Amino acid sequence: MKLDRRTFLRASGISLALPWLEAMGAPVEAARAPKRFCTVYFPYGVAMPKDDNPDKAWGWFPEGEGGRDYVLSKAIEPLAPHRDNMTIMGGLSHPRMWGGGGHDSGDTFLTGAELRRGGSDGALKNTISLDQVIAEHLGGETRFRSVVLSNDGGVGIPTRANTLSFNREGQPIPSLNRPALVFERLFGLNDDSIEAQRRRLTRTGSHLDLLLDEARGLNRRLGKRDQEKMDQYLTSVRQVEQQVERSAAWLDVPKPRVNATGLTLDADDSTPGELIQTMLDLMVLAFQTDSTRIATYQLASMHGAISVATTFPQLLGYANNMHSLAHGANKPGGAKRNGEWQAFLATRMSDFLTKLDSIEEGEGTLLDNTLVYYGSSNSNTHNNRNYPLVLAGAKNMGFKHGQYLRYGEDTPLANLYATMLERLGTPEGSFADSNGTLREVVI
């Protein structure tokens, strides 16, 4: 039996969308579960104490020369249950950011861009992020091409973005930071009838068409600098237009009904433990229901002065805010204080991996079909080199784990991204400043 991917069950007036099933794809003997990708990012870097520091064990990176024979530090020891399903990586970074400010690298974590000033307005220019390249190729089969989350929300400002995701023009994609809103977007029921929603979408589409026609006429009468600004505006309008078209195409397909028991949907920045846990749980549900196959989650932006998320450690009873923990990592007792916070984050990530691995899918689990990428764009106190990184899952894509890999600075982080794109099945042959792929992480 072969089912259409949009098949859903009907009973007593209730529609229930099905998760991905082998019968929805190719014949059983050739069936393959969907490939997925997600990133979880933390700012400001980690503790890297010297050998004579009494808190050496609280540094982030493992002890040992690398390979399979390494010792997890206390900061990431909570990840130990997944040792055979993850690879820890050191030495990689984006060379284009070596000369940048320590707070600037969050914007380029997934883009590898140089953030040069360009155009007549002198604005900083970013490029497309890794997740959006993947979404262009893998996002067409799901209701949402990608899901963009953060604990700060919105887009922030250049070099201090509240999002990891940037479109093809390098413009930031707004992030969602309220679990209730994320749940409603993914699974919520709209009280309006299908026809009422269709009429509303049609009206919105018609208004956007008129707006675009008028803007194009105006653009021809503007100077070069204003034309560049107008082009940015029109790009944003086109994105809204595409979202409207996508919403209309999926209007007749019911959203999945999921059990919200255990989700703290009212969590916010005053309850950071529940907020982080719920956001990660929502990512699991989004993947399990095949609502999306690409997700990013920024735990905090690099804007320490106004980021609400930077205070999370203090609210949870740790010594200081994220920014101060990073700056104090080399002071007496600082490595332990920073490491304790990192251990909290590692515990949340370990739970996330456990949940993905507990859900059977195809010839394996959801984790076997999901490439999980965790890390930061700083190492020691805002240093833009030697990013602390963890790669997990995706065994069905040929990734091999159980190792600690250390690279020299002659290997750009973009080589890892090119490897990811290759194994995710995209036609991209390279990414940013990549000059090859990393054969050590794949079979």
N, C-alpha and C positions, 0 to 999 in steps of 0.2 A: 504494500500500500504506500502511496506517496501523497503527502498532504501539502497543500499550499502553505507557504510560510506565514500567511496572514490568517490561517484558519483559527477559529475560536469556537468555544462551546457555548450553547444557549440552553438555559433551563429556567423555567418559572420567571421569564422576563429578565434574567440576569445574564450578561455576557462575560465570559472569562477567556482572556487571551492566553494562549499556550506558550510555554517556554520553548526554546529550540529543541527540536526532536530530530533524530536521524531520518525519520520518514519525510521530513520537510526538505531534506537536501538531496544529494545524489542517492542512488541505490545503496542499500545497507553496506554492501561489500566495499564501496568506495566512499562512504560517508565520512565527512570530516567536520568536527565541531568548529564554530566560528573562532577566528583569531582575535584576541583582544589586547589592549595596551592601557596601562594606567601609570601615572606618576604621582608620588607623594613627596613634597619638598619642604624642608625646614631651612630657615635663614641663619646667617651669622657664623656658621662653621662650628667646629668642635674643639675639644681639648686635645692637645698633642704634647703632653709633658715629657721632659727629657728623662733619660735613664736614671739619673740620680734623684728624681722627684719621688718622695714617699708615696705620692698618689699616682704613680705611673700606671697602675692597673686600671685607673679610671679614664685613661685616654681612649679615644674612639677606635683607632685602628688596632687590628689584632697584633699579637706578638708572633714573631717568627718571620722567616724569609719569604714566605708565600707558598703557593701550591696547596696541597691538601693537609699538610702538617702545620697547622697554626692554632693559636689559642685565642679565643674570643676575649675581648676586654670586658670589664664589668659594665661599661656603657652600652654594649650591644649584646651582652650575654642573654637577655630575654629572647633573642632570635635563635638561640641554640636548638630548639626543637625542629627548626627548618634548615639546619646546617646542610643537609644533603639536597636541599631544594633551592639553594641560593649561592650566589657568588659575591664576595666582597672585593671591591676594587679600589686601588689607590694609585696616585700619580697622574690620573687623567684630569684635564681641565680644558678650557677654551683659550688658546693662545691669544686670540684677539682681545681678551679681557685682562691680560696680564698687567697692562698699564692703566687699567681703569680703576675707579674708586671701589673700595671694599663694599660699599652699599649698592653699587650699580649692577652687580653680576646676576641678581635675581631675574632681571628682565631678559637675560640672555641664556639662562640655564637650558632652555629647550630650543633656542634659536642659534646659538653660536655666533651671533652677530657682533660687529665691532661697535655698534651704536655711534656711528659717525653723524655729524651734523651735515645735512644736505638740503638742496632745494633753496629757493629764494628766501624762504622764511627761516632758514638756519635750524630747523627742528631736528631732533635726534631721529635717526632712521633705524628701525629694527627690521627683522625679516620674519618669515613664516616659522612657526614653532613646529617641533617634531610631531606633536600630537595632531596638528592640523594637516600636516602632510599625510599622515596615516589616515586621518578622517576623510581626506579627499578620495582615498582608494577603498577604505573599508566601511565608511559611514553611510553608504547609500542604502544598505539593507535594513537599517533600523530607524525607529521613529526619530531618534536624536543622533545627529552625526557625531556629536561629542557632548560631554558634560563637563563644565568648567566650574570648579568649586574653590573657595578659599574661606578663611576665617575672618577676613577683613571686608570682602565684597567689593563689587564694582571693578574699576580699572586702575584706580590710583593715579599716580603721575609718572611721567617718564623717568627712568632709573629707579623708581620706587613703586613699581606696578603691584597691584593687588590681584594679579592674574599671572599664570604661567603661559597662557595661550595667546598667540598672535596670528592674524590671518595672512593671506598671501601678500597683502600690501604692508605688512608689519604693524598693523593697527591692533591694539589690545582688544581681546574679547572679554566682555564683562563676566565676572564670576558671581556665583550665588553663594550666600553665606548664612542662610536660614534653613535649617532642616525641614521645617514645615513647608516652605516654598519649594524646596527641591522635591519633596514627596508629592506635593500637589502637581508640580510640573511633570513628574514621571508617572504617577499613578492615580492622581486625583480625578474625581468625577466632576464634570461640568453640568450644572443644573439646566442649562439651556438645551433645547432640542438640537438634534443634528442639523436640521434645516436652519434653525436660528443661527447656529455657529457658522454654517455655510454662507448665509447671507452676510454675516458680519465680516467674514474673511473676504468675500467678494467685494464688499464696499471698501475694505481696507486696500485690497489690490487695485481697485479702480482709482482711489485717491493717490496711491503711490505712483501709478502710471502718469496721472496728471502732473504730479509734483516733479517727476523725472523729466517730462517733456518741457515744463516751464524752466527747470534748472538748466537743461541743455541749451535752451535758447539764450538764457542769461549768460551762461558761461562763455559764449562766443563773443560777448561784448566786454569781458573782463580783461584786466592786465594779467601778465604771467603769474605774478605772486598770488593774486586772488584766484586765478584758475587752479593753481595747485591746492589751495584751501578748498575750493569748490569740488575738486576731484576727490579729496578725502571725504567730504560730506556725501557726495554721490555714492562713493563706495559703501558708506554706512547705510544709505537708503537701499542700495541694491541688496545688502545683506538682509535687511528687514523684508524686502520683497521676496527673497529666496525662502526665508523662514515662513512667510505667509503661504507661499506655494507648497512648501513641505507640509505645513499644518493641514492645508486643504486636501493634500493627497492622502494623508493618514486619517482623515476625519471619520471615515466609515470603519476604521479598525479600532476596536475598543482598547483602552489602556489596560494593562495587566492589573488584576486585583491581587493584592498581596496582604499578608498579615502584618499589621503594624505593631503587634505586641512586642515589647522590648525596645522599641524605638522611642527615644526621648525627643519628640518632634518640637517641643517648646524650648529646647536647649538654645542658649545664646552665649554671648561673650562673658556673661556673669557665671556660667557653669561650663568652663572649658573642657573638663573631663568628659562630660556627657556630650558636648558639642562635637569633639573630635571623634568619639566613639560612634555617634550617630551618623556623622558624615561618611565614615568608613563603611558602616553597615549599609548605608544607602547606595554606596558604590557597588557593594556585593549584590544587592537586590537589582540594581540597574543591569549588571552583567548577567545575573541568573535569569532574568526575564527577557534578556536580549533587547532591552530598551535602547541600549547604546553599546558600542564596543570600544569606545575611547573615553578616558576620563583623566582629568588632572585635578590635584588638590594641593593648594598652597597653605601650609599651616600658619604662616605669617609672612607679611611683606617685609622688605628691607627698610621701611620707613619707621624707624623706632620711635620717632617723635609723636606720630599720630596713629600708629598701628594699634588697634585695640587688642590684637592677639599677642603682642609682645609682652603683655602683663600676665599671660596665662600661667607661667611657672609660679609666680607669687600667689596667684589665686588658688593654686593647687598645693601651696605650702612649701614650695622650694625657695631657695635662698634669695633669688632676685629675678628680674625680668630677663627675657631672652637676650637682649642686647648687652646688658651688664654681665650676664653669665659668660658671654663670649669674650668681652673685654677683660674679665677677671680670671680667665682660665689659666693664665701663667702666674698669677699671684698665689701666695701660700694658701693652700686649701681650695684654690679655684678649680683645679682639675676635677676634684671630687664633686664639687657643687655642680659643675657643668655636666659631668658624667652622670650624676643622678637624674638630671633632667633628660639627658639623652636616653637613659635606661627606661624612663617613663614612655618616651616616644617609641622606643624599640618594643616595649611591651604591647603598645597599641598596634604596631605593625605586625607583631607576631600573632596577635589575635586575628587580625585581618587576613593574614596568610592561612591561618588555621581554618577560618570560615570558608575561604575560597577552596581549600583542599578537601573540605568535608562534603562538597556538592558534586555528585557524580555527573559526568557529561561526556558523551561519546566514549572514546577509549581512554578514560582517565577521569580527571576531576576538572572543575572550573579553573583551578590554579594551573593545571597542566596546559590549559589553553589560553592563559592570560600572562602576558609579560608585565611584571611588576617592577617598577624602577623607583628607588627611594634614595634620597640624598640631599646634598646642599651644594651651593656654588661657591662656598668659602671653605678653607681648611682652618688654619690657626689664626684667630683674631682678624677676620676680614681679609685674609690672604687669598687672592684669586687663583691659586694653584692647588693641585693635589686635592681634588674634591673627594669627600667621603661618600662612597656610593655602594649601593646594594642592588643587585639584579636577582630577581627570584621568579620561579615558575617557568611556564612556557616550554616544558619538556617536550610537548608534542610539536613544537616548532624547531626542535633540534638543539635547544640550549642545554648545556651540561653544567653541573654545579658541584658544590662541596669543596670549593677552592677559594683561596685568597690570591688575587692577581695584583702585581705591582708593576707599574709602567714608568718609563722615563718620560721626560717632558717633550721628547720628540714624537710622542704619540698623542695626537689631538683627541679630545673627547668625542669629536664628530665621527671618528672611526667606529666608536661603539654605536652611535646613532645609525651610521650606514649599515652596520651589521643587523641592528634591529629592523630596519626597513627591509633588508634582504629577507630575513626570516619571517617577517609579517606578510611577505608576498607582494610588496609594492614594486613598481617598475623603476623607482628611483635608484640610480647607480651610485649616488654619492649624497652627502649632506654637508652644507656649510663648507668648512675648510678640511674636510676629510681627505685623506690620501690613501685609503685602503679600508680593510675591515679587520676585526679582531677574531682570528680563527681559534683563539684559546677558549672562547666562551661557547663554542658550538661544536657539535659532533662532526 
